[in-house]
Amino acid sequence: MQRRRFVQAGAAAITTLSYQRIRGANDRVQVGFIGYGLIGKRHVLDFKDQPDVAITAISDTYGPRRDEAASLVGGGVKTYRDFRQMLDAKDVDAVVVSTPDHWHALVTILACAAGKDVYVEKPLTLFVREGRWMVRAAERYKRVVQVGTQQRSGPHYQQAREVLRSGVLGKIHSVRMASFRNIMPGFGAPPDADPPSALDWDMLLGPAPFRKYNPNRGIYHFRWFWDYSGGQMTNLGAHSLDIAHWALNDRGPVAVSSAGGRFALQDNGETPDTQDAIFEYPGWTAVWSHREAGAGRGGAAGLEFCGTQGSMTISRGGFEIFPDRKINPVNSIPRFTGAHPAGGPVHQPDSGPAQYWTTPQKSDPARPDQDQFKLHVRNFLECIKSRQQPISELESAHRVTSACHLANISLRLGRKLRWDPAKEEILGDREASAMLVRPYRKPWDDVLAGLKLT
Ligand SMILES: NC(=O)c1ccc[n+]([C@@H]2O[C@H](COP(=O)([O-])OP(=O)(O)OC[C@H]3O[C@@H](n4cnc5c(N)ncnc54)[C@H](O)[C@@H]3O)[C@@H](O)[C@H]2O)c1
């Protein structure tokens, strides 16, 4: 309670102070890291490379990770078991949140309230309502928040967006997104146990329901449990759908349906190893598919924009445009016997060279200096100074992540949902609407309530 009062009372003053501290051209942005795992380590290295950054703080719930991070930074860094103490520190202007998904919203909100700018990993949230709370917090406390959908910072993604918007593909009517991989038989089913003594299990669970420690629910594998994540739909799907929304300037689907399940993996995970989702937008559809229990030929994986004049495939390696041929549609009708019987369509042989609606195009291979993570960090730092919205701002990330959550709600209820993207409401389905929010565990419910964002 005492802490909450401090954070609230101090927010306005800290906002101004932290901005002033970093205003000078030569001043370095003092950055703290909350969560030093797979991606947290990558962020520490990328921020360390920036000439205008001083890494001043590290927080993780696991002691050995705090120690490793401190030694990687190489001095001048304070470590914190409890991230709230880091938020109170005067020598932290901005924080990078790389915790499991169920912590993203609350840590970001508290960091904003403490006057820190925030780089928060995707997927933005664990459930739909959290995103709007985050937007409100950033606005109220005038904070810059960058979301970790770093593909937007990739030059070839930016070029692709321009190309898509120029009309080269004609009318874009659909987007196909997929990730196929083979992790059979899964990651095992270890028994519940006592947590390692160096791990603050209660803090790692945070606002999630309490349960006994299980190694798969902790580091990295939290992704496969509904209490902490939305599985691959939100983990990888959020990256792909982000590019689709960004390129097509859409604010959200009007209907979402999804099916699948954990059909094959033989471990204690919960989220689907097989999932298909259909997102309906005015004038276009998007399809997401993931497979975890067999990669097949891998041919279906990736992101593809389909238009009336051609299609574009795009990945972190580059994009390519495949033009469609100008044809007489009647010639696309199959003939099994040379010609249709009397009264059927009559083929009209093409004459002259093949003609295409558009020209093939391929992006240059991404250069080493175009690393998306590093460029995304740079964009964040520039925005801290300019106070502009970063390239992956909160509002659009909230809308993308909401669509992914809707797919999971549809899958879990076994029915299609209709969505009003302006009101952010599921239409005509009380049971589904109740799943737009989840209670936080004590004391985090009071912490949230005290901020009056909901
Ligand atoms: N942008 C990308 O391409 C990308 C890539 C990988 C992961 N991610 C995202 O990053 C997040 C972390 O994933 P990961 O693979 O690095 O997980 P991880 O389990 O390796 O690391 C998470 C760390 O957070 C720590 N942690 C948990 N709660 C904490 C708290 N309250 N305070 C301080 N530390 C806390 C854990 O101890 C752990 O060390 C996920 O949301 C994931 O989706 C993004």
The ligand as an SDF file (V2000), in Angstrom:
LIG
                    3D

 44 48  0  0  0  0  0  0  0  0999 V2000
   10.4900  -10.0730  -29.9210 N   0  0  0  0  0  0  0  0  0  0  0  0
   10.8440  -11.3230  -30.0980 C   0  0  0  0  0  0  0  0  0  0  0  0
   11.1730  -11.7440  -31.2010 O   0  0  0  0  0  0  0  0  0  0  0  0
   10.8530  -12.2520  -28.9080 C   0  0  0  0  0  0  0  0  0  0  0  0
   11.6710  -13.3850  -28.9010 C   0  0  0  0  0  0  0  0  0  0  0  0
   11.6690  -14.2080  -27.7680 C   0  0  0  0  0  0  0  0  0  0  0  0
   10.8440  -13.9100  -26.6860 C   0  0  0  0  0  0  0  0  0  0  0  0
   10.0290  -12.8080  -26.7480 N   0  0  0  0  0  0  0  0  0  0  0  0
    9.1110  -12.4980  -25.6150 C   0  0  0  0  0  0  0  0  0  0  0  0
    9.8910  -12.1780  -24.4820 O   0  0  0  0  0  0  0  0  0  0  0  0
    9.2460  -12.6270  -23.2930 C   0  0  0  0  0  0  0  0  0  0  0  0
   10.2400  -13.4660  -22.4900 C   0  0  0  0  0  0  0  0  0  0  0  0
   10.5350  -14.6310  -23.2170 O   0  0  0  0  0  0  0  0  0  0  0  0
   11.8810  -15.4730  -22.9460 P   0  0  0  0  0  0  0  0  0  0  0  0
   11.9190  -16.5390  -23.9330 O   0  0  0  0  0  0  0  0  0  0  0  0
   13.0160  -14.5200  -22.8740 O   0  0  0  0  0  0  0  0  0  0  0  0
   11.5470  -16.0780  -21.5050 O   0  0  0  0  0  0  0  0  0  0  0  0
   12.5450  -16.6290  -20.3730 P   0  0  0  0  0  0  0  0  0  0  0  0
   11.7470  -17.5240  -19.5190 O   0  0  0  0  0  0  0  0  0  0  0  0
   13.8180  -17.1360  -20.9620 O   0  0  0  0  0  0  0  0  0  0  0  0
   12.9110  -15.3020  -19.5680 O   0  0  0  0  0  0  0  0  0  0  0  0
   11.9700  -14.6230  -18.7800 C   0  0  0  0  0  0  0  0  0  0  0  0
   12.7110  -14.1350  -17.5310 C   0  0  0  0  0  0  0  0  0  0  0  0
   11.8260  -13.2580  -16.8190 O   0  0  0  0  0  0  0  0  0  0  0  0
   12.0980  -13.4790  -15.4350 C   0  0  0  0  0  0  0  0  0  0  0  0
   10.9530  -12.9500  -14.6870 N   0  0  0  0  0  0  0  0  0  0  0  0
    9.7070  -13.4570  -14.5750 C   0  0  0  0  0  0  0  0  0  0  0  0
    8.9390  -12.6640  -13.8210 N   0  0  0  0  0  0  0  0  0  0  0  0
    9.7260  -11.6320  -13.4260 C   0  0  0  0  0  0  0  0  0  0  0  0
    9.5040  -10.4910  -12.6060 C   0  0  0  0  0  0  0  0  0  0  0  0
    8.3220  -10.2310  -12.0300 N   0  0  0  0  0  0  0  0  0  0  0  0
   10.5350   -9.6490  -12.3980 N   0  0  0  0  0  0  0  0  0  0  0  0
   11.7570   -9.8820  -12.9530 C   0  0  0  0  0  0  0  0  0  0  0  0
   12.0140  -10.9500  -13.7400 N   0  0  0  0  0  0  0  0  0  0  0  0
   11.0010  -11.8110  -13.9810 C   0  0  0  0  0  0  0  0  0  0  0  0
   12.3140  -14.9710  -15.3240 C   0  0  0  0  0  0  0  0  0  0  0  0
   13.0090  -15.3170  -14.1760 O   0  0  0  0  0  0  0  0  0  0  0  0
   13.1070  -15.2500  -16.5980 C   0  0  0  0  0  0  0  0  0  0  0  0
   14.4960  -15.1810  -16.3680 O   0  0  0  0  0  0  0  0  0  0  0  0
    8.0120  -13.4060  -23.7300 C   0  0  0  0  0  0  0  0  0  0  0  0
    6.8780  -12.6040  -23.5610 O   0  0  0  0  0  0  0  0  0  0  0  0
    8.2660  -13.6890  -25.2000 C   0  0  0  0  0  0  0  0  0  0  0  0
    7.0920  -13.7390  -25.9710 O   0  0  0  0  0  0  0  0  0  0  0  0
   10.0430  -11.9880  -27.8220 C   0  0  0  0  0  0  0  0  0  0  0  0
  1  2  1  0
  2  3  2  0
  2  4  1  0
  4  5  1  0
  4 44  2  0
  5  6  2  0
  6  7  1  0
  7  8  2  0
  8  9  1  0
  8 44  1  0
  9 10  1  0
  9 42  1  0
 10 11  1  0
 11 12  1  0
 11 40  1  0
 12 13  1  0
 13 14  1  0
 14 15  2  0
 14 16  1  0
 14 17  1  0
 17 18  1  0
 18 19  2  0
 18 20  1  0
 18 21  1  0
 21 22  1  0
 22 23  1  0
 23 24  1  0
 23 38  1  0
 24 25  1  0
 25 26  1  0
 25 36  1  0
 26 27  1  0
 26 35  1  0
 27 28  2  0
 28 29  1  0
 29 30  1  0
 29 35  2  0
 30 31  1  0
 30 32  2  0
 32 33  1  0
 33 34  2  0
 34 35  1  0
 36 37  1  0
 36 38  1  0
 38 39  1  0
 40 41  1  0
 40 42  1  0
 42 43  1  0
M  CHG  2   8   1  16  -1
M  END
$$$$
